[in-house]
């Protein structure tokens, strides 16, 4: 493993549940000597990516927050999506959350969230939280619009988990479910990610390639109230289309998943 790879590997240790690592524990996890781990930790601390804490351990440092700020303020997808996300709260209900997600490897990652002003239970899709690509409206609407040639491989790689979810049992059922999502242009799920929670999602495109999804997430009974008072599906489709067209018109560089 090269030096840059080991430095990245140290940072990736913090993607798990453990928040504080000692150099000794890092060395064991990466199969390097403690002195080697200390050398990399020293460089990461100097750059602000790690911070020493009591007990001879290290936690993520303030540079992570700084980079996150730059990402939030510079990402054109987030900036183009914010007005539409706030619009959806106004059009639906003050007890909803509207989330923007991007594909991250074989998962989806929430990159921005707008919250309705009235008190309501928080969504599990907080900024920075990665969720399975095959579970929930937010994920499925992205998966359904990916090139078909890679879908079967994705299914086979995740078949056990997909079948365990109880939604589909075979590749044929999985493929048909995604075809329906692609055909209608949206995805609606209830109690798929969390009990009694509903999600309605639409894809966002750049140059005809899906790059993100926008979703309304709320309690299932609130969503039923919304549907009784207004047809929210055309609204979220319209907002997703507006964001896509806005991104097509901009010269800003947009990252591809």
C-alpha positions as CSV (number, residue, x, y, z in Angstrom):
1,X,0.0,0.0,0.0
2,X,1.4,3.4,-1.0
3,X,1.8,6.3,1.5
4,X,-1.1,8.3,0.1
5,X,-3.3,5.1,0.2
6,X,-2.4,4.5,3.8
7,X,-3.3,8.1,4.7
8,X,-6.7,7.7,3.0
9,X,-7.1,4.4,4.7
10,X,-6.6,6.1,8.1
11,X,-9.4,8.6,7.3
12,X,-11.7,5.8,6.1
13,X,-11.4,4.2,9.5
14,X,-13.6,7.0,10.8
15,X,-16.5,6.0,8.4
16,X,-17.4,3.2,10.8
17,X,-19.0,3.5,14.2
18,X,-15.7,4.2,16.1
19,X,-15.1,7.9,16.5
20,X,-11.7,7.8,18.3
21,X,-8.7,5.8,17.3
22,X,-5.3,5.4,18.8
23,X,-2.2,5.0,16.6
24,X,-1.8,1.4,17.9
25,X,-5.4,0.5,16.9
26,X,-4.8,2.2,13.5
27,X,-1.7,0.1,13.0
28,X,-3.5,-3.1,13.8
29,X,-6.4,-2.3,11.5
30,X,-4.2,-1.4,8.6
31,X,-1.5,-4.0,9.3
32,X,1.3,-1.4,9.7
33,X,3.7,-0.7,12.6
34,X,2.6,1.7,15.3
35,X,5.5,3.9,14.5
36,X,4.3,4.1,10.8
37,X,0.8,4.9,12.0
38,X,2.1,7.6,14.2
39,X,4.0,9.2,11.3
40,X,0.8,9.4,9.2
41,X,-1.2,10.6,12.2
42,X,1.3,13.4,12.7
43,X,0.9,14.6,9.1
44,X,-2.9,14.4,9.4
45,X,-2.9,16.4,12.6
46,X,-0.7,19.1,11.1
47,X,-3.2,19.5,8.2
48,X,-6.1,19.6,10.6
49,X,-7.8,16.4,9.5
50,X,-7.2,14.7,12.8
51,X,-7.2,16.1,16.4
52,X,-5.7,14.6,19.5
53,X,-8.1,13.9,22.3
54,X,-7.7,12.7,25.9
55,X,-6.6,9.1,26.3
56,X,-4.0,9.1,23.5
57,X,-6.6,8.9,20.8
58,X,-7.4,10.9,17.7
59,X,-10.7,12.2,16.3
60,X,-11.6,13.9,13.1
61,X,-10.3,17.5,13.0
62,X,-11.6,20.9,12.1
63,X,-10.3,20.8,8.5
64,X,-13.2,18.3,7.8
65,X,-15.7,21.0,8.7
66,X,-13.9,23.6,6.6
67,X,-13.9,21.3,3.5
68,X,-17.6,20.6,4.2
69,X,-18.4,24.3,4.2
70,X,-16.5,24.8,0.9
71,X,-18.4,21.8,-0.6
72,X,-21.8,23.1,0.5
73,X,-21.3,26.6,-0.8
74,X,-19.6,25.6,-4.1
75,X,-21.6,22.6,-5.2
76,X,-23.8,23.8,-8.1
77,X,-26.2,20.9,-7.6
78,X,-27.0,22.1,-4.0
79,X,-27.1,25.8,-5.0
80,X,-29.5,25.1,-7.9
81,X,-31.7,22.8,-5.8
82,X,-32.3,24.9,-2.7
83,X,-35.0,27.2,-4.2
84,X,-37.0,24.2,-5.4
85,X,-36.5,22.3,-2.2
86,X,-38.0,25.3,-0.2
87,X,-40.8,25.6,-2.8
88,X,-41.8,21.9,-2.2
89,X,-42.1,22.6,1.6
90,X,-44.5,25.5,0.8
91,X,-46.5,23.4,-1.7
92,X,-46.8,20.4,0.6
93,X,-46.7,20.7,4.4
94,X,-44.6,22.4,7.1
95,X,-44.0,19.0,8.7
96,X,-42.0,17.6,5.8
97,X,-38.3,17.4,5.1
98,X,-37.0,17.8,1.6
99,X,-33.7,16.1,0.9
100,X,-31.1,16.1,-1.9
101,X,-29.1,12.9,-2.4
102,X,-26.2,11.9,-4.7
103,X,-24.9,8.5,-5.6
104,X,-21.8,7.5,-3.5
105,X,-20.3,4.2,-4.7
106,X,-23.1,1.6,-4.1
107,X,-25.1,3.8,-1.8
108,X,-26.8,7.2,-1.8
109,X,-25.6,10.1,0.3
110,X,-27.7,13.0,1.6
111,X,-25.8,16.2,0.6
112,X,-28.4,18.8,1.6
113,X,-31.6,19.0,3.6
114,X,-34.4,21.6,4.0
115,X,-36.7,21.2,7.0
116,X,-40.3,22.2,7.3
117,X,-40.8,24.9,10.0
118,X,-43.3,23.0,12.2
119,X,-42.1,20.4,14.8
120,X,-41.9,16.9,13.4
121,X,-39.7,13.8,13.8
122,X,-36.3,14.1,12.0
123,X,-35.6,12.1,8.9
124,X,-33.0,9.4,8.9
125,X,-31.5,11.0,5.8
126,X,-29.4,13.6,7.6
127,X,-26.6,15.3,5.6
128,X,-23.7,12.9,5.3
129,X,-25.7,9.7,6.0
130,X,-25.3,7.0,3.3
131,X,-28.2,4.7,2.7
132,X,-28.6,1.5,0.5
133,X,-29.1,2.2,-3.2
134,X,-31.9,-0.4,-3.4
135,X,-34.0,0.7,-0.5
136,X,-36.4,3.7,-0.4
137,X,-37.7,6.2,-2.9
138,X,-34.7,8.4,-2.7
139,X,-32.4,5.6,-3.7
140,X,-34.6,3.7,-6.2
141,X,-35.3,6.7,-8.3
142,X,-31.5,7.1,-8.9
143,X,-30.9,3.4,-9.4
144,X,-33.8,3.1,-11.9
145,X,-32.2,5.8,-14.1
146,X,-28.7,4.3,-14.2
147,X,-27.5,2.5,-17.4
148,X,-29.3,-0.9,-17.6
149,X,-26.1,-2.8,-18.4
150,X,-25.0,-2.4,-14.8
151,X,-28.2,-3.2,-13.0
152,X,-28.0,-7.0,-13.1
153,X,-24.5,-6.9,-11.7
154,X,-25.7,-4.6,-9.0
155,X,-28.5,-7.0,-8.2
156,X,-26.3,-10.0,-8.1
157,X,-23.8,-8.2,-5.8
158,X,-26.6,-7.2,-3.4
159,X,-29.0,-10.1,-4.0
160,X,-29.0,-11.4,-0.4
161,X,-29.8,-7.9,1.1
162,X,-32.4,-7.1,-1.6
163,X,-34.3,-10.3,-1.0
164,X,-34.0,-9.9,2.8
165,X,-35.8,-6.5,2.4
166,X,-38.9,-8.5,1.4
167,X,-39.8,-6.2,-1.5
168,X,-38.7,-8.3,-4.4
169,X,-37.5,-11.9,-4.6
170,X,-36.0,-12.3,-8.1
171,X,-34.0,-10.4,-10.7
172,X,-37.1,-10.2,-12.9
173,X,-39.1,-8.6,-10.1
174,X,-36.3,-6.2,-9.3
175,X,-35.9,-5.2,-13.0
176,X,-39.7,-4.7,-13.4
177,X,-39.9,-2.5,-10.2
178,X,-37.1,-0.2,-11.6
179,X,-38.7,-0.1,-15.0
180,X,-41.9,1.2,-13.5
181,X,-40.1,3.9,-11.6
182,X,-38.2,4.9,-14.8
183,X,-41.5,5.0,-16.8
184,X,-43.5,7.1,-14.3
185,X,-40.5,9.4,-13.5
186,X,-41.0,9.2,-9.7
187,X,-40.9,6.7,-6.8
188,X,-43.1,6.5,-3.8
189,X,-42.4,4.2,-0.8
190,X,-44.0,3.8,2.6
191,X,-42.2,2.2,5.6
192,X,-39.4,1.0,3.5
193,X,-36.5,2.8,5.2
194,X,-38.2,3.5,8.5
195,X,-41.6,2.5,10.0
196,X,-44.5,4.8,9.2
197,X,-42.3,7.0,7.0
198,X,-43.2,7.9,3.4
199,X,-40.8,9.1,0.7
200,X,-41.6,10.6,-2.7
201,X,-38.7,11.1,-5.0
202,X,-37.8,12.4,-8.5
203,X,-34.5,12.2,-10.4
204,X,-32.3,15.2,-11.3
205,X,-30.4,15.0,-14.5
206,X,-27.4,16.8,-16.1
207,X,-26.9,16.2,-19.8
208,X,-29.4,13.3,-19.7
209,X,-27.4,11.5,-16.9
210,X,-29.0,11.1,-13.5
211,X,-26.8,12.8,-10.9
212,X,-29.1,13.2,-7.9
213,X,-32.6,12.9,-6.5
214,X,-34.9,15.2,-4.7
215,X,-37.3,13.8,-2.1
216,X,-40.1,14.7,0.2
217,X,-39.9,12.7,3.4
218,X,-42.4,12.7,6.2
219,X,-44.6,10.6,8.4
220,X,-47.0,8.4,6.4
221,X,-50.1,10.0,7.9
222,X,-48.8,13.5,7.1
223,X,-48.2,12.3,3.5
224,X,-51.8,11.0,3.2
225,X,-53.0,14.4,4.4
226,X,-50.9,16.1,1.7
227,X,-52.3,13.8,-1.0
228,X,-55.9,14.6,0.1
229,X,-55.4,18.3,-0.3
230,X,-53.1,18.4,-3.4
231,X,-51.5,16.2,-6.0
232,X,-47.9,16.6,-5.0
233,X,-46.5,14.3,-7.6
234,X,-46.7,16.8,-10.5
235,X,-45.1,19.4,-8.2
236,X,-42.0,17.3,-7.3
237,X,-41.6,16.3,-11.0
238,X,-41.8,19.9,-12.0
239,X,-39.2,21.0,-9.4
240,X,-36.9,18.2,-10.4
241,X,-37.2,19.2,-14.1
242,X,-36.5,22.9,-13.2
243,X,-33.3,21.9,-11.4
244,X,-32.2,19.7,-14.3
245,X,-32.8,22.4,-16.8
246,X,-31.0,24.9,-14.7
247,X,-28.0,22.6,-14.4
248,X,-28.0,22.1,-18.2
249,X,-27.9,25.9,-18.7
250,X,-25.0,26.5,-16.3
251,X,-21.4,26.4,-17.2
252,X,-20.4,25.3,-13.7
253,X,-18.7,22.0,-13.4
254,X,-20.9,19.3,-11.9
255,X,-19.4,16.2,-10.4
256,X,-20.6,12.9,-11.8
257,X,-21.4,10.1,-9.4
